[in-house]
């Protein structure tokens, strides 16, 4: 396994829509393992492939901080198939360090996905897990938390976002 560099706000890959995964193979499983190691090293609870420079539709979630379970899971081609309720969720993002924002999310979601063995699965999620899955699926669609805040709040973040983008440009 290897630590992967996390792309920062300003990197164009974060605005790109990830493409569907057609084949679950060893290369994809290796990517998932590397993403889990990278996420845990960065003390995150979720990570989408485009955050590490890969435009395949895969995300990983660490369940330990959410449910207490010592496990992480990869979600290939995840899609929300049911939504219910709404909530405010304070969210941060590994690609936008030092920014935490209140985001309106669906309180309960059902997410259908493919697992690393190629099987079709679904998970019902509420609360924090629901927010994490929605946040990471947003990433796969090229949507960042800055897209989910008001224009006024986005304007207030402008200086911080420019600083982060300068760091991203230096890393490219």
C-alpha positions in Angstrom: 0.0 0.0 0.0 1.1 3.6 -0.6 0.1 7.0 0.5 -1.2 9.1 -2.3 -1.0 12.9 -2.6 -4.3 14.6 -1.8 -5.3 17.1 -4.4 -6.2 20.6 -3.1 -8.8 23.2 -3.9 -7.9 24.8 -7.2 -6.8 21.5 -8.8 -9.0 21.1 -11.9 -9.5 17.3 -11.3 -11.6 18.1 -8.3 -14.2 19.7 -10.6 -14.2 16.8 -13.1 -16.9 14.2 -13.0 -15.5 10.7 -12.4 -16.3 8.0 -15.0 -18.1 4.7 -14.2 -15.9 1.7 -13.3 -16.5 -1.1 -15.8 -14.2 -3.7 -14.4 -13.4 -4.6 -10.8 -9.8 -5.8 -10.9 -6.6 -6.0 -8.9 -5.6 -2.5 -10.0 -8.9 -1.0 -8.6 -8.5 -3.0 -5.4 -5.0 -1.6 -5.0 -6.3 1.9 -5.6 -8.9 1.3 -2.8 -6.3 0.0 -0.4 -4.1 3.1 -1.1 -7.0 5.4 -0.7 -7.9 3.9 2.7 -4.3 4.2 3.9 -4.2 7.8 2.6 -7.6 8.7 4.2 -6.6 7.3 7.6 -3.1 9.0 7.4 -4.9 12.3 6.8 -7.4 11.5 9.6 -10.3 11.7 7.3 -13.5 9.6 7.3 -14.1 9.5 3.5 -12.1 10.0 0.3 -13.1 10.1 -3.3 -10.8 8.9 -6.1 -10.5 12.3 -7.8 -9.1 13.7 -4.5 -6.1 11.5 -5.2 -5.9 12.3 -9.0 -7.9 9.3 -10.3 -11.1 9.8 -12.3 -12.7 6.4 -11.6 -16.0 6.4 -9.7 -14.8 5.0 -6.4 -14.9 6.3 -2.8 -13.8 4.9 0.5 -15.3 5.4 4.0 -13.6 4.7 7.4 -16.4 3.4 9.7 -14.3 3.5 12.8 -14.9 7.3 13.6 -18.6 6.9 12.5 -19.8 3.7 14.1 -16.8 2.4 16.1 -16.4 -0.5 13.8 -12.7 -1.2 12.9 -13.4 -1.3 9.2 -13.3 0.7 6.0 -15.2 0.0 2.8 -14.9 0.9 -0.9 -18.0 2.0 -2.8 -17.7 1.5 -6.6 -20.1 3.4 -8.8 -22.1 4.6 -5.8 -25.5 6.2 -6.4 -28.2 7.5 -4.0 -31.4 5.6 -4.6 -33.5 6.9 -1.8 -33.5 10.1 0.3 -35.5 11.1 3.3 -35.4 14.1 5.6 -32.9 16.9 5.9 -30.2 18.0 8.4 -27.4 20.5 8.8 -24.0 18.8 8.8 -20.7 20.5 9.8 -18.3 19.3 7.2 -14.6 19.6 6.4 -12.8 18.3 3.4 -9.3 16.9 3.0 -9.0 18.9 -0.3 -9.9 22.1 1.4 -7.9 22.1 4.7 -8.8 24.5 7.5 -12.4 25.1 6.1 -15.4 23.7 8.0 -18.9 24.7 6.8 -22.5 23.9 7.7 -24.0 22.1 4.8 -27.6 21.1 4.3 -27.8 17.3 3.5 -30.4 14.6 3.3 -30.7 12.9 6.8 -31.2 9.4 5.5 -30.0 7.9 2.2 -29.9 4.5 0.7 -26.8 4.1 -1.5 -26.4 1.3 -4.1 -22.9 0.4 -5.1 -20.6 -2.4 -6.3 -18.1 -3.9 -3.8 -14.5 -4.9 -4.4 -15.5 -8.4 -5.3 -17.9 -7.1 -8.0 -21.1 -7.8 -6.0 -24.0 -5.4 -6.0 -24.8 -4.0 -2.5 -26.7 -1.3 -0.8 -26.4 0.5 2.5 -28.9 2.5 4.5 -27.2 5.5 6.1 -28.4 8.1 8.6 -26.7 11.1 10.3 -22.9 11.3 9.9 -22.6 8.3 7.6 -25.3 9.8 5.3 -23.4 13.1 5.2 -20.1 11.4 4.5 -21.5 9.4 1.6 -23.2 12.4 0.1 -20.0 14.5 0.5 -17.9 11.9 -1.3 -20.5 11.2 -4.0 -20.5 15.0 -4.6 -16.7 14.8 -5.1 -17.2 12.1 -7.8 -19.6 14.5 -9.5 -17.1 17.4 -9.3 -19.0 19.2 -6.5 -17.2 20.7 -3.5 -18.6 21.9 -0.2 -17.9 25.4 -1.5 -20.6 24.8 -4.1 -23.1 24.1 -1.3 -22.6 27.3 0.7 -24.3 30.7 0.0 -22.6 33.1 -2.3 -22.1 35.4 0.7 -20.3 32.7 2.6 -18.3 31.7 -0.5 -17.2 35.4 -0.8 -16.1 35.3 2.8 -14.0 32.2 2.1 -12.3 33.8 -1.0 -9.0 34.6 0.7 -8.6 31.2 2.3 -9.6 29.4 -0.9 -7.0 31.5 -2.9 -4.3 30.5 -0.4 -5.2 26.8 -0.7 -5.4 27.1 -4.6 -1.9 28.7 -4.6 -0.6 25.7 -2.6 -2.3 23.3 -5.1 -0.7 25.1 -8.0 2.7 24.7 -6.5 2.2 21.0 -6.0 1.2 20.4 -9.6 
